[in-house]
Amino acid sequence: MSNKLAEYFVRQDPLDWNLPSNFLHSSLLQPQGSIVPEASRSGLIEELRKEEEWAAKEIHLMDDKYKVSGMSKSANCSSLLFALYFQGNYELTAIRRIQVLDLSGTSIKSLPKSLPTLVELKKLFLRCCKLFMELAPEVGKLENLEELDLDETQIMDLPREIGKLLKLRRLTLPFYHVCGKKKSKSNILIDPETISILSQLTGLSIDVNPADKRWDDSVEAVVNEVRKSKTLRSLSLYLPKFQLLDNTSFMYPSLSCFKFTVGHHKRRIISRVPHEVEAEFRNWDKCLKFVNGETIPKEIKMALKYSTSFFLDRHATAVNLSEFGKRNMKSLKYCLLAECHKMETLIDGEKHYERSESDPGSAEHVLESLEYLSIYYMDNLGCIWRGPSRYACMSKLKFLALHTCPELKIITCHAWLEIFVNLEEIILEDCPLVTSLVSCPPVEPIISDKVFLPSLKRLLLLYLPELISISNGLLIAPKLETIGFYNCPKLTSISKRELSSKSLKIIKGECQWWENLNWNETEWGSRPDYLMRIFSPVNNEKDVMTQLAEKTDLFEATIQNEGQQLGYEDAFEASVQDKDPHPGSGDVKLAGYGDAFEESVRDKGPHPGYRYGYAFEESLQDKGLHPASVAGRNWLNARLPMSIPSQALSKAAPSPKEFIKSALMASSPYALSYSDSKQKWVILRHLLSMLQQYPGFRPSTGRFMHNDGTEVNLLCVSGYVHVSNFTPPIPLIIWLHENYPHNAPLVFVSSDPMTPIHRHHPFVDTSGATYAPYLLTWKYPPCNLSDLLYNLVQLFSHDHPFSYIPSVTTSFTHPSLVSRKEALDRLVGMLYYDMVALQDNTFEETKKLSLLHEELKRHDRFTTSMISEMEQERKKLKDRLNNLAEETDRLVNWLRDNDRRPIMALAAAANVENEDAFEIDDQKSRGKLENLAAALAIEDVLCELDKALEKKLVSFDSYIKEVRSLAREQFFHRASEMKLNGLDIFH
C-alpha cells in the first residue's frame, strides 16, 4: 500500500466492492500518510461512529447513498485529519472539528452553535445547500478561516461579524431575494466596511437577484470599497448601471479573473439561451455580460478590451459588433450573442471603424483571437461578414453555432473558406433562408485537390427547409467525424466531395429522408454501403439536438442498421454460426459455460429456476416477498438466471453479446419463449443498443410467471439507474415479453423494507410493477429498450420511487420545449398527483361531513325532544288557559248576579283601577287593607330617604329622626294587621 497518498475516498458504486467487515477499521488505523481504499457503505458508517482515532488526512463522503446524518461526539479526530468532504449527503445535519469542511449539496439548515470550536478550520464550503438561509454571527470566531463559499445557498444578508475574519482570502456570496412575508434582518445586503476590513481578500464573488432593491441601494458603496483593495485578484459582481464600471476600470490589469454582468434586467424563468451555453461563457477567466443596453458606452468598451468572453444579450440598437471597437475585441476568445434584433452583420468590412493612416492594416485584424462564436434569435442578421474578406478575421475560430436567424442567407463564401482553417464544429439550426454553407459559387473552376475546412470534425444541419446543398460542390472537411441532418426536405442528394472524409464515424438523420436520398451514380457508382452502416436514425419522440449531440460510435450505428442490410434469419444465424454444438444433442450450446453449466443444471433438477438456495430465500424474506407470490418468483428468477448458473459464471463469463446470442439460440430444455427468427434479431439489436448506452445493466434469463399463472422462459436485464446525486439508485428488472417487440416489456422496481416504494407514486405500484405511459402506449417500431430506459430515467428524476416529492412542487421545463412523450409523462404525473390530492381532500371532506352528519343527527334528536316537551307544555298551558277562562266566566256571572256597579263603572270609565271593581264587604277586612297599605307606603318613604341620604339631600340627623318616627308608625300598622289576622305579636 502506497505511503505517498493520504486521502480516503468512497466511490459512488459500492456494489463493485465486497470487503470484510473489519477492513475499514483496520484501514483507518494505518500509519500516517497511508491510503485507505474504497469501502462498502455499511462498513464506513459503522466505523464513523466508533471511538477510534482516524489516521487518514482527508475523508471524502461525497454520495447521498451513505446517508450520513451526523458524526459521533466521541470520534477522536487527531491533528492528522485536516479535510472532510460531505458533498451530496442530503441527510447530513451535524459535524465536528477539522481544517477543511465541505458540506456542499447537503440539507444543512444552519451551522451548529459549537462552530467556534473549529479553531483550525481554514476552508468552509456550503455550495448548493438549498435549505441554508442564515449565516450565524458565530462564524466571526473562526479566526483562521481563509475561504468561505456560500454559492447557491439561500442566505438573505451577511452578518457584520464576517469582518472579524482577517485571514479570509476568498469569499463567495449569493443573496436570496426577499419577497412576500419573509423579512430580512437588515436593509442592506453587505456592509461596505466589511470589504475594506478584509485586507487579505484576493477573491470576491457576489451573486444577487436583479430584482432585489437592497443591492441597488448598496452596490455603489460596495464598488467604492472594492476599488480600494490592493490584494483583490478575482472579482464577480452584478452592476445594474454601466457607470459603475468606471470605478473598477483601473483594476482590470491587476485582475486575473473577473465576471461582470452589466445592465438592469430580470431573471427569466426559461432563458432562450441554453443553460449549458451560458455556463460555458462563465467558464472563461474574464467574462463580460451586457444586458438590455440601449447605447454602447465607453465603460463597456474599456471592460471589453480586457475580456476573453463576451455575452451581448438583448441590445436594442447595436447594428454590428464593429461598433464596440475592433481593437477592443482583440483578446476576445468566446462570443455569445442573443436577441439583438437590430444587428444585421457581425463585422462590417465596408465601414473602416478606427482605421487610421498610421495603421493602414488595422482593419484586417478583426476578432483574430476568437475561438467560439454562438448566436441565438437574431431577427435581422443577414450575414456574418459584410465587405471584402480579411485574412486575420476569425482565423482561429473553432466553433460556430447559428440558431434561429430567420433572415440569415450568407454564412460563408468561397473566399472566406480559406480563412476558417481551424474550424472544428458548425451547428446551423432554424435558418429558413439558408440554401448552402457556401452561398457564393467560386468564380474560378473547382480545383480537385483544393480542400476547404480542413479541421472540421462535426457538422449539424437542423430545420433548414431551403437547404439544397452542403458546400455547392466544393471539396470540404477531410477530417469530418460526425454529420447530422434534420428537417432538410430539399436536400435530396449529397455530393461525394461533401462526404469525402475517411474518418466519418456516424451519420444521423431521419429514416425516411435517408431512404429517399438520391445517389449520383457518376460519383458514387452504387449505393455506398459503408455509409449505410454508419447511419443512425433520429428518434422523433426525443429532443433532436440532444440526440445529435450524443456521441454514438460505429458499433452502435452498425447494430442499428445491420438488420436492414441482411435478412433477419441469415443475420441471426450468422451471428452464432461459430458456436460449437451442444454435447450430445447437436443444438447450439450456451457459449463459454461448458461442463460447469451442464453440471449446475443437473444439480438444480429438470428445470433450473424452480429451486432456490437458502441465500436467495433469505434475501427474499428481507425484501418482504413470499416465495410463492408472482413478485417473489420473478425477483428470484431474475437473480438466479435459468441459463446462467452461478457456478458457470464463476468459471466463464462471456460478453453480453455472446450470452444473448447463445441464449436466443438455445434449444430445449433451455429454449426461451421466442420462436420467430426476426423477433430474435430485433431482441438482439435492441438489447445490444441498450447495453451500449447503459453498460451497468446485465442480461440474464429466467422463468417468469404471468398474473394468469402461465410460466414462460424470458430474457431480462437488471441494473441500477442513477437519477440524482441526492437520491438513492433505483434497481430495475426489465423482462422481455414472449411477444416482444410487439408487446411492451415488463418493468419492475426492486425494493426492500429499508427503502419501500411510496404508495403515491404515479407510475410504480407498491409491488414494484411499473406502468409508465411509454409502456402503456408502446408501439413497435418507434419504441425500443434504449428509449424506454431513457424515459424511465427522466420519469424517476421527477418522481423518485423511494421518496415522495409530488411533481406539482417541482419546476418543469415548459412542455413546448420537450418531446411529446416527455410532455405526456409529465402531464400524466401531474394529473395523478392532482387525483391523489383530490382523493385526499375528498376523504378529508367526507370525514368532516360524516362528523357534521353525526352532529346534525344529535342536534335533530335534541330538537325533536325539545319540540315534544314544548308540545306537552303548550297542551298544559292550553288546558290552564281554558280553566282560567271558565273561572273568569264564573266570576263575571257571580258579579253580575250580586252587584253590577263595578262592572257598570268599568264600562263607563276606561281609566278606573282594577281594585275599584272590588268592594270590601266587612270592617275587619277594611282594617287589614288599610294597615297593609300604610305599612307599604312607609316602606316606600324609607327607601326614598335612603336615596336622599346617599345624594346628601338631607342631613344624617334629620334622616335618623325621620327613620325612627316612620319605623315606630310602621310597627304599629303591622301590629294592628297581625292582631286583625288573629296572631299574637309576642310570639
TIMIMAR-921486 format. One record per residue (C-alpha): residue in three letters; x negated, y, z negated. Coordinates in steps of 0.05 Angstrom, whole numbers, plus 32768, in hexadecimal, padded with zeros to 4 digits. Layout:
N
AlaXYZ...
// end
This chain:
987
Met800080008000Ser7FE380438015Asn7FCB80737FDELys7FCE80B0800BLeu801980B9800BAla804580CD7FD0Glu808B80D37FEBTyr80C680A77FDCPhe80FA80A28014Val813E80808015Arg8153806F805BGln819980788076Asp81A3802F8086Pro819980058046Leu81AE7FC7806CAsp81697FC4808CTrp814A7FB28049Asn81567F78801ALeu81277F857FDFPro81267F627F9BSer81497F877F63Asn81087F967F3EPhe80E57FB17F7BLeu80F87FFA7F72His80E57FFA7F29Ser80A17FDE7F36Ser8097800D7F71Leu80A9804A7F49Leu807380387F16Gln803C80367F4APro7FFE80617F3CGln7FFE80AA7F50Gly7FFD80B57F9BSer801980717FAEIle8051806D7FE1Val8093804F7FCCPro80B4802A8007Glu80FD8031801AAla812D800C7FECSer81747FF67FE8Arg81AA80227FCCSer81BC7FF97F8EGly81747FF37F75Leu8167803D7F7DIle81A480547F56Glu819580247F1DGlu814D803B7F16Leu815F80857F18Arg8184807C7ED6Lys814E80567EB0Glu812180747E7BGlu80E3806B7EA5Glu80AE809A7EBDTrp80B180AA7F07Ala806D80A97F27Ala808180BE7F6ELys807281067F81Glu80AE810F7FAFIle80F180EB7FADHis812080F07FE8Leu816980DC7FDDMet818580FA801DAsp81C380D0802AAsp820880D3800DLys820C8086800CTyr81E380867FCCLys821A80AE7FA9Val81EB80CF7F76Ser821880F77F48Gly81E481097F13Met81A380F67EF3Ser819880D97EAFLys818181097E79Ser815180D37E60Ala812C80CD7EA2Asn80E380E17E97Cys80CB810C7ED2Ser808181167EC7Ser8059814D7EE6Leu804A811F7F20Leu809181257F39Phe809681697F5BAla80CA81617F92Leu811081447F92Tyr813C81457FD1Phe818781377FCDGln81A1814E8011Gly81E481318024Asn81F681157FDFTyr823C81337FDEGlu824C81167F99Leu821081347F76Thr822281647F3EAla81E781667F0CIle819A81617F09Arg815A816F7EDFArg811181887EE4Ile80E4818C7F23Gln80BD81BC7F50Val80E281B37F92Leu812D81A87F8EAsp8155819D7FCDLeu81A181977FC2Ser81B581A68009Gly81F7818A801FThr820F81767FDASer825081897FB7Ile822E81AE7F7ELys825881EA7F69Ser8228820E7F3BLeu81E382077F1CPro81E281E97ED6Lys81D882147E99Ser819781EE7E8CLeu817A820C7ECCPro814782377EA7Thr812581F77E8ELeu810C81EB7ED5Val80D182187EC7Glu80A581F97EFDLeu80D981FE7F35Lys80BC821F7F73Lys80EE820E7FA9Leu813A820A7FA4Phe816381F57FE0Leu81B081F87FDFArg81BE81F9802ACys820481E48040Cys822081DE7FF9Lys826681F1800DLeu828081F37FC5Phe8248821E7FA9Met826882627F9EGlu824082857F67Leu81F7828B7F58Ala81EF828E7F0CPro81C682C77EEEGlu819B82927ECCVal817782897F0EGly814F82C67EFBLys812B829C7EC7Leu810982707EFBGlu80CB829A7EFAAsn80A2826C7F28Leu80D782687F5FGlu80B982787FA3Glu80F182637FD4Leu813D82677FCCAsp8169824F8005Leu81B582587FFEAsp81C682548048Glu820E823F8057Thr82258243800FGln8261826B7FF8Ile8242829E7FC9Met826582E17FC6Asp822E830D7FA8Leu81E8830A7F8DPro81D883137F43Arg81A9834B7F30Glu817E83187F0AIle816383007F4DGly8134833C7F48Lys810F83187F10Leu80F482E47F40Leu80B4830A7F4CLys809282CF7F6FLeu80CA82C57FA1Arg80B082C27FE8Arg80EB82A98011Leu813582BA8005Thr816F82A28030Leu81B482BE801FPro81F982B5803DPhe823482DC8022Tyr827A82C18022His82AE82F3803BVal82DB83078000Cys832483088016Gly836982FB7FFALys836E82F47FAFLys832482E37FA4Lys82FE831A7F80Ser82B483287F83Lys828F833C7F45Ser826D83757F6AAsn827E83A67FA1Ile823A839C7FC1Leu821D835C7FDDIle81D583677FC8Asp81B4839D7F9EPro818283C17FCBGlu815283C87F91Thr814D837D7F8EIle8127837B7FD0Ser80F683B07FBBIle80E8838B7F79Leu80D8834A7F9ESer809483627FB3Gln807B831E7FCCLeu80B683117FF9Thr809F82F9803EGly80E282DE8059Leu812782FB8052Ser816782E38073Ile81AC83018064Asp81E882E48087Val822B8307807EAsn82708307809CPro8277834380CBAla82BB835280ADAsp829E835B8066Lys82A383A58057Arg8272839D801CTrp823A8392804DAsp824C83D08075Asp824583F88034Ser820283DB8021Val81DE83C98061Glu81BD840D806AAla81A0840B8024Val818883C4802EVal816583D68070Asn81438411804FGlu812783E38019Val811283AF804CArg80E983E28073Lys80C183F18034Ser80AA83A9802ELys8061839D8040Thr80638351803ALeu80A1833F8063Arg8092831380A0Ser80D682F480AELeu8118831B80AFSer815F830880C3Leu8197833C80BETyr81DA835080DALeu81DB839A80ECPro822083B580FDLys820283F5811BPhe81C883F6814DGln81AC8436812CLeu8195840A80F1Leu816183EA811FAsp813C842C811FAsn812A842080D5Thr810983DE80E5Ser80E783ED8127Phe80A383FA8108Met80A583B480E9Tyr80AB838D812BPro806083838135Ser8058836680EFLeu8094833880F1Ser808482F28109Cys80CE82E08108Phe810D830A810BLys815682FD811CPhe8181833B8126Thr81CB833C8137Val81DD8383814BGly8222839F8157His8265839D8134His828C835E8143Lys82BA832A8126Arg82A982E18121Arg82D282B68150Ile82F48276813AIle82E38257817ESer82A8827781A2Arg82A4827481EDVal825A826681E7Pro824E821F81CEHis8233821C8187Glu81F681F3819CVal81E3822781D0Glu81E48260819DAla81BE8233816DGlu8188822B81A2Phe8185827681A9Arg8179827D815EAsn81418248815FTrp8111827B817DAsp80E582A5814FLys80FB82EA8164Cys814682EE8175Leu8170832A8186Lys81BB8325818FPhe81E0836381A9Val822C835F81A1Asn8264838B81BDGly823583C181D5Glu824E83FB81FEThr820C841C820DIle81C384068211Pro81A1842C81D8Lys8156843581D2Glu8157840F8190Ile816D83D081B4Lys813983D981E9Met810383E081B4Ala811883A18190Leu811E837B81D2Lys80D6838C81E2Tyr80C0835F81A8Ser80F5832981B0Thr80EC82E481CDSer813682D381CCPhe816F830181E2Phe81BB82F781DDLeu81E5832C81FFAsp822E832081EBArg826A83468206His82478385821DAla827983B6823AThr825183DE826DAla821083BA8280Val820C83AE82CBAsn81CA838782CALeu81928374829CSer816483A582BDGlu818683DD8296Phe816583C28257Gly812183CE8274Lys80F8839B829AArg80BA83A98270Asn80E3839E8230Met80F383578248Lys80AB83448256Ser80A68314821ALeu80EC82F98221Lys80EF82AC8225Tyr8138829D8216Cys817382C68231Leu81BC82B98223Leu81F382E48243Ala823D82DE8235Glu827C83058249Cys825983428265His828F834D8298Lys8270838B82B9Met822F836882CAGlu8228835B8315Thr81E083418317Leu81A9833282E5Ile817083568308Asp817B838D833CGly813D838D8366Glu815883C68391Lys815483F78356His810D8400833ETyr8119840C82F5Glu80DB842582D0Arg80AF8420830ESer807984548313Glu804284678343Ser800D84548312Asp8028840D830FPro804483FD8354Gly804A83B38346Ser807083B78305Ala80B283A68326Glu80988362833BHis808D834B82F3Val80D4834082DBLeu80E7830D82A6Glu80A482EE82B2Ser80A582C78270Leu80EE82B08273Glu80F78265826CTyr8141825C825BLeu817C82818279Ser81C582728267Ile8201829A8280Tyr824982928268Tyr828A82B28280Met827182EB82ACAsp82AD830382D5Asn8288832F8307Leu8244830D830CGly823683058357Cys81ED82F08358Ile81B082E8832BTrp818183158353Arg8191834D8383Gly815D836783B4Pro811B834B83CCSer80FC831183A6Arg80C3831D8376Tyr808F82E88369Ala808C82F2831ECys80D782F58314Met80EB82BC82E6Ser80B0829282FFLys80AD826B82BELeu80F7825B82BBLys8104821382A4Phe814E82148296Leu8188823682BBAla81D1822F82A7Leu820C825582C6His8251824A82A8Thr8293826882C0Cys827D829F82EFPro82B982A7831EGlu829682DA834DLeu825382B88351Lys823F82A78399Ile81F482AA839DIle81C88281836DThr8187827C8395Cys8171828583DCHis813982658405Ala8107829B83F1Trp8116829783A7Leu810E824B83A3Glu80C3825483A8Ile80C5827A8367Phe80E78244833DVal80AD8214833BAsn80B7820582F0Leu810281FE82F0Glu811481BB82D0Glu816081BE82C5Ile819B81E082E8Ile81E281E082CFLeu821881FF82FAGlu825F81FD82E0Asp82A1821D82F4Cys8288824C832APro82BF8246835FLeu829C826F8396Val825A824A8398Thr824F822083D7Ser8206820B83CALeu81CC8215839CVal81A7823483D7Ser81D7826883F3Cys81AD8281842EPro819282508461Pro814982598473Val8137828684AEGlu80FC825A84C1Pro8105821184D5Ile810581E0849BIle80C081C4848DSer80C6817A847EAsp809081798449Lys80A481BA8427Val80C181A883E3Phe80E881D983B7Leu80F981D5836DPro80BF81A58361Ser80CB81A08315Leu811781978316Lys812B815A82EDArg8175816682DDLeu81AD81838307Leu81F6818882F2Leu822C81A48320Leu827281A98302Tyr82B481C88318Leu829A81E4835APro82D681E08389Glu82B0820183C4Leu826E81DC83BEIle825E81BB8401Ser821281B083FAIle81DE81AC83C4Ser81A381CF83E7Asn81BA81DD842EGly818C81A78449Leu814C81BC8424Leu811F81888407Ile8124819183BBAla811781728378Pro80E5813A8383Lys80E5812C8337Leu8130812D832DGlu814680FA82F8Thr818F810B82EAIle81C581298316Gly820F81318305Phe824C8146832CTyr829381548316Asn82CE8173833BCys82A88185837BPro82DC816F83AELys82BB818E83EBLeu8278816D83DFThr82868132840DSer823F8120841FIle81F981258402Ser81BA812D842BLys817E80FF8420Arg8154813E8418Glu817F815183DCLeu8176810E83BASer812E810083CDSer811680F38386Lys80F780AF8378Ser80FF80BD832DLeu814B80C18330Lys8167809882F6Ile81B180A982F2Ile81E880C8831DLys822880DB82FAGly826A80ED831BGlu82B280D98328Cys82BC80928341Gln82EC80A68378Trp82BF80DE8391Trp828380AF8393Glu82A9807A83BAAsn82C180AD83EDLeu827D80CC83F7Asn826480CB8440Trp821C80B3844CAsn81FB80CC848BGlu81E3808E84B0Thr81AC80B684D2Glu818E80C8848ETrp81A2808E8462Gly81AD80558493Ser81DE802B846AArg81FC803B8426Pro81C1804383F6Asp81C7800A83C5Tyr819380268394Leu81BF8064838BMet81FC80388381Arg81D980158348Ile81C880548322Phe820C80748329Ser8232807C82E8Pro827C809082EAVal829680CA82C1Asn82CF80BB8290Asn830780EE829BGlu832080E48254Lys82E080FD8234Asp82BF81418237Val829C8145827AMet826281718264Thr825481448229Gln825081078257Leu822381298289Ala81F581408251Glu81EF80F98236Lys81AF80D48247Thr81C48095826BAsp818D80668282Leu8187803B82C0Phe819C7FFC829AGlu81DF80198285Ala81EE803482CAThr81DD7FF182E9Ile820A7FCC82BAGln82447FFA82CBAsn823C7FEE8315Glu82217FA78319Gly82677F898317Gln827C7FB38352Gln82407F9F837DLeu82477F548371Gly82827F26836CTyr82977F1B8325Glu82917ED08329Asp824C7ED1834AAla82327F08831EPhe82447EE582DEGlu822A7EA282F4Ala81EA7EC3830BSer81E07EE182C7Val81DF7E9D82A6Gln81C47E7082DCAsp81807E6F82BBLys819B7E4F827CAsp818E7E06826DPro81C97DD6826AHis81E37DC18226Pro81C37D7F8211Gly81EE7D448223Ser82287D6B8241Gly82117D90827FAsp82317DD08265Val820E7E12825BLys81F27E158215Leu81EC7E5181E8Ala81A87E6E81F9Gly81717E6981C6Tyr81947E418190Gly81807DF981A3Asp81847DC18171Ala818D7DEF8135Phe81CF7E078152Glu81E87DC0815EGlu81D47DA98119Ser81F57DE580F9Val82367DD98120Arg82387D90810DAsp822D7DA280C4Lys82687DD180C6Gly82997D9D80E2Pro82C27D988123His82CA7DE3812CPro829C7E16810DGly82BD7E5080EATyr82EF7E2880C2Arg82C27E188087Tyr82A37E528062Gly82697E4E8031Tyr826F7E637FE9Ala82497EA37FF7Phe827D7EB9802AGlu82B67EA67FFBGlu82987ED17FC4Ser82917F0B7FF5Leu82D97F018009Gln82F07F047FC1Asp82C77F427FB5Lys82ED7F637FEDGly83307F507FD0Leu83437F23800BHis83617EDD8006Pro83407EA78031Ala83837E90804BSer83987ED58063Val83907EEB80ABAla83647F268096Gly83397EF8806BArg83317EC380A1Asn831F7EF880D5Trp82EE7F1A80A6Leu82CA7EDA8098Asn82CA7EC380E0Ala82A97F0580F5Arg82717EFA80C3Leu82697EAE80CFPro826A7EAD811BMet82837E6E813CSer824C7E6D8170Ile82137E888147Pro82087E618107Ser81DB7E8380D5Gln81A87E4980D8Ala81A27E538123Leu81987E9E811CSer815F7E9380ECLys813B7E698120Ala814A7E8F8160Ala816A7ED3816BPro817C7EE081B4Ser81887F2581CEPro81D17F3E81CDLys81D47F388218Glu81BD7EEF8218Phe81EC7EDE81DFIle82297EFC8200Lys821B7ED98242Ser820F7E968220Ala824D7E9D81F5Leu82797EAD8230Met825F7E728258Ala82637E40821ESer82917E048228Ser82BA7DDA81F8Pro82B87DD581BDTyr82987E1A81BAAla82BD7E3A81F4Leu82DC7E7E81E9Ser83237E8F81FCTyr830F7EB4823ASer831D7E8D827AAsp83167EBB82B5Ser82D07EC982D1Lys82E37F1182E3Gln82FB7F1B829CLys82B97F008281Trp82917F2F82ADVal82B97F6B8295Ile82AF7F55824DLeu82647F4E8258Arg82607F92827AHis82897FB68244Leu82637F96820ALeu821F7FA68226Ser82337FED8235Met824D7FF581EELeu82107FD581CEGln81E3800381F7Gln8205804081D9Tyr820F80228194Pro81D47FF38187Gly81E67FEB813EPhe821F7FBB8150Arg82147F718157Pro823C7F3F8180Ser82557EFE8164Thr828D7ECC816FGly82C27EB18140Arg83077E958138Phe833E7ECA8135Met83847EBD811BHis83BD7EE78137Asn83F87EFC810EAsp84237EC5812DGly83F27E918113Thr83CF7E7F8154Glu83837E798152Val83537E8B818AAsn83087E8D8193Leu82F27ED481A2Leu82B67F0181A9Cys82AE7F398177Val827D7F708166Ser82707F8B8120Gly82487FC48105Tyr824A800780E2Val825C804C80FEHis8242808B80DDVal826F80C780E5Ser825180F780B2Asn821780FE8082Phe8249810B804BThr827480CD8054Pro82648083804EPro825A805A808EIle8296803580A9Pro828F7FE980B5Leu82B57FD580F4Ile82C77F928113Ile82E07F93815BTrp82FF7F538176Leu83077F4B81C1His834E7F3281CFGlu83547EF281F8Asn83757F1D822ETyr83417F54822CPro83397F84824FHis83847F87825FAsn83947F828215Ala83737FB181E4Pro833E7F9681B5Leu83507F8B816CVal832C7FBA813DPhe83247FB280F2Val83037FDD80BDSer82E27FB48087Ser82EC7FCC8040Asp82DF7FB57FF9Pro82FC7FC77FB5Met82C67FFC7FABThr82D780207FECPro832080117FFBIle8344802E8037His837180678021Arg83BA8059802CHis83C980998051His839A808D808CPro83BF809A80CEPhe839A806580F6Val8383802F80C5Asp83B080088096Thr839A7FEF8052Ser83877FAA806FGly83567FCA809FAla837D7FC180E0Thr83727FFE810DTyr83A9801C8139Ala83878056815CPro83AD80788195Tyr8375806181C3Leu8387801981B3Leu83D2802481B6Thr83CB804581FBTrp839680148214Lys8395800D825FTyr83607FEB8289Pro8334800182AEPro832F80478290Cys8328802B8249Asn82EA80068231Leu82C57FF481F1Ser8293802E81F4Asp82C9806281FALeu82F1803E81C4Leu82B780428193Tyr82AA808B81A6Asn82F48099819ALeu82F280768156Val82B5809F8140Gln82DA80DF8153Leu831880C8812EPhe82F480B380EFSer82CB80F380EEHis830D811880E0Asp833280E080BBHis830180B48095Pro83208072807FPhe82FF8074803ASer830E80BC8027Tyr835180E0802AIle83468124804BPro838481348074Ser8375814D80BBVal83A2818980B0Thr836F81A58080Thr833581A180B0Ser832381CF80E8Phe832C81B1812EThr831381C88171His834B81E58199Pro837081AD81BFSer836381CE8201Leu831881C481F8Val831A817981ECSer832E813E8215Arg83768126821BLys836B80E881F1Glu8347810F81BAAla837F814281B9Leu83B1810981B5Asp838A80E9817BArg8389812A8154Leu83D281378163Val83E580F1814AGly83BA80FB810CMet83D9813E80FDLeu842081238108Tyr841180E880DBTyr83F9811580A3Asp8435814280AEMet8461810480A8Val843D80EE8069Ala84448133804BLeu848E81348060Gln849880F08041Asp847781068001Asn84A081468000Thr84DF811E800FPhe84CF80ED7FD7Glu84C381277FA6Glu850381497FBDThr852981087FB8Lys850E80FD7F72Lys852281447F5ELeu8566813B7F7DSer856F80F97F58Leu855F811C7F17Leu858D81547F29His85C381217F3AGlu85BD81017EF6Glu85BF81467ED6Leu85FD81587EFDLys861E81167EE9Arg860F81257EA1His862C816A7EA9Asp8668814B7ECBArg8674811D7E91Phe866D81567E60Thr869A81837E89Thr86CF814D7E8FSer86CD81427E44Met86D4818D7E38Ile870E81927E68Ser873081587E45Glu872781787E01Met874081BB7E1CGlu877D81997E3AGln878C817B7DF6Glu878181BF7DD5Arg87AE81E07E09Lys87E481AD7DFBLys87DF81BA7DB0Leu87E282057DBALys881E81FE7DE7Asp884181D47DB2Arg883082087D7DLeu884882407DAAAsn888A821C7DB3Asn888F82137D68Leu8881825D7D5CAla88B582707D90Glu88E882457D6DGlu88D782647D29Thr88DB82AA7D48Asp8920829A7D63Arg893782817D20Leu891B82C07CFEVal893C82EE7D31Asn897E82C97D29Trp897982CF7CDDLeu896C83197CE1Arg89A583227D12Asp89D482FF7CE3Asn89BC83217CA2Asp89A683687CB3Arg89A6838B7CF6Arg898683CD7CE0Pro893D83BC7CEBIle894C83A07D2FMet897483DE7D41Ala893C840A7D27Leu890A83E47D51Ala893583ED7D8EAla893E84377D80Ala88F6844B7D74Ala88BB84297D96Asn888984457D64Val88A884267D26Glu887683FC7CFDAsn888183B17CF9Glu888783B57CADAsp88C583E07CB4Ala88E983A67CD2Phe88E883857C8DGlu890A839E7C4EIle88F6838C7C07Asp892E83697BE6Asp891F836E7B9AGln88FB839D7B69Lys88C5836B7B57Ser88AE83627B9FArg88AE83AE7BA8Gly888083B57B6BLys884F83807B85Leu884B83A27BC9Glu884183E77BACAsn880983D07B7CLeu87E683AA7BB5Ala87E983E67BE3Ala87CF84157BAEAla879483E67B9DLeu878183DF7BE7Ala8786842B7BF0Ile875784367BB6Glu872784037BD5Asp8727842C7C15Val8718846B7BEELeu86DE84497BCACys86C084357C0EGlu86C5847C7C27Leu86A384967BE7Asp866984657BF3Lys866084817C39Ala866384C97C1FLeu862E84B97BECGlu8601849B7C20Lys860984D97C4BLys85FE85047C0CLeu864185267C15Val8650851E7BCASer8623851F7B8FPhe861484E07B68Asp863684FA7B29Ser8676850A7B4ETyr867284C67B70Ile866D84A27B2DLys86A684CA7B0EGlu86D484BC7B48Val86C284727B4CArg86D184697B02Ser8714848B7B08Leu872884657B47Ala870F84227B2BArg8739842C7AECGlu8777843C7B16Gln876A84017B44Phe876383D37B08Phe87A883E77AEEHis87C883DB7B32Arg87A983957B39Ala87BC83857AF1Ser8804839A7B00Glu8804836F7B3FMet87EB83327B19Lys881E833D7AE2Leu8856833F7B15Asn883B82FE7B33Gly884082DE7AEELeu87F582D97AE2Asp87D282E77AA1Ile879B831A7AAEPhe877383027A72His876882BC7A8F
// end
